[in-house]
Amino acid sequence: MAANINPLAGTAHLLDELDKKLMVLLRDGRTLIGYLRCVDQFANLVLHKTIERIHVGREYGDIPRGIFIVRGENVVLLGEIDTDKEDNLPLTEVSVDEILDAQRREQDAKIEQQKLLSKALKERGLNLLAEMGHDDMF
């Protein structure tokens, strides 16, 4: 048996991450980066000095959000940021306006592609439920 196994189970294991810089991926696809200041038994998180990072291709932009409270059930992925590697990202930082514009263009292209797919399927007698989100399916 390994000697460095954490005896804490479940959300109590998050106590080891207090005051560390974390990346949190949410169910809605947003990426938050901030310092974990508080956690409870439901894995609800309080992040301090939080930014929302938006990626489009090889570019990213950071939107300052301040103190952010995240409901535990909305967390998909959580990990510590390696501060040594953080400065050597293979991505280009752009302004908030530029990244939001790029994100909008990317979303418009996806919607257009979805319309073409829906039309092609309809011609073959199939229906695509495009308006139904992931949460609506279950």
Salt bridges, closest charged atoms under 4 A:
ASP16 OD2 - HIS13 ND1 3.79
ASP19 OD1 - ARG37 NH1 2.78
ASP28 OD2 - ARG30 NE 2.86
GLU52 OE1 - ARG65 NH2 2.73
ASP62 OD1 - ARG53 NE 2.67
GLU73 OE2 - ARG71 NE 3.20
GLU80 OE1 - LYS20 NZ 3.89
GLU86 OE2 - LYS21 NZ 2.86
ASP101 OD1 - ARG104 NH2 2.52
ASP101 OD2 - ARG105 NH1 2.50
ASP108 OD2 - ARG104 NH1 3.32
ASP135 OD2 - ARG27 NH2 3.40
